[in-house]
């Protein structure tokens, strides 16, 4: 075992510098720099001396300054629309966990479903020189799209399947979610079927939720069922309260309502809570169905019928694709759009209607 002997730590005011580390470890500044970028190039004894100096001084390398030289910032930007949705948290967890071994960090931005806020945050992210950008969905403002097209780094649109992605896309068809939900409720024999999703304001729009509602509505219409029970109310993001208020509105419109699809499990759970307050039995009095397979969906009584997507895997696939691109691997046209698919999970909140 090699013992390294360091001199007394230099007296510094404020944050330690690379010069302080070099002086304490008795090496050149370039050696300290190489310790962080290519440590395998240093002899074990030198590596140990620099490591001890870094620890003694609590030194943190200045990545911003380094990126001016190497043109590498070491971070990937991810703009997500909500911090309260656990599925977006699962995506972020999948991306961050896969990038971390490659020494990339994830920098998060929350747009709150605002088109203008997404544009503002992309401008701010680009000013920090990310090595890749991940955005949620395929619909953006014209300026936002232009910024992403001219970013000069890999761009991934996730949780959607755009026909013409800006660069790369990984996700699923939100229209297919709506079609599967409506088809399932129709197949069980329900007649008066409603749906709950958010409305929109001039700037706050849940485009993916709206696609689920539109497809749900179209599937009902094609089956000859009424569509006036497809409800858009409030603003995104969907919440428990949103679902509770929504099912109350639908029950006022149709007292014999027998099934409801919520574009998110959060809304479906809120609807169930409101049904419990009204002493409405689930699924005998009203059937409920959601999307997202949140953890709470399996803890409810009865458990929630839903459509599941493996969101953590979606994040992992996103990170792996980015790593390939950032390492210079050529991506074929067919690999630029990845469909992660979905699956219907029949649970206790829906059942076959007796003849």
Buried (B, 14 or more C-beta within 10 A) or exposed (E): EEEBEBEEBBEEEEEBBBEBBBBBBBBEEEBBBBBBEEEEEBEEEBBBBBBBBBEBBEBEBEBEEBBEEEEBBBBBBBBBBBEEBBBBBBBBBBBBBBBEEEEBEBBBBBBBBBBBBBBBBBEEBBEEBBBBBBBBBBBBBEEBBEBBEEBEBBBBBBBBBEEEBBBBBBBBBBBBBBBBBBBBBBEBBBEBBBBBBBBBEEBBBBBBBBBBBBBBBBBBEEEEBEBEBBBBEBBBBBBBBBBBBBBBEBBEEBEEBBBBBBBBBBBBBBBBBBBEEEEBEBBEEBBBBBBBBBEBBEEBEBBBBBBBBBBBBBBBBBBBBBBBBBEEEEEEEEEBBBEBEBEBBBBBBBBEBEE
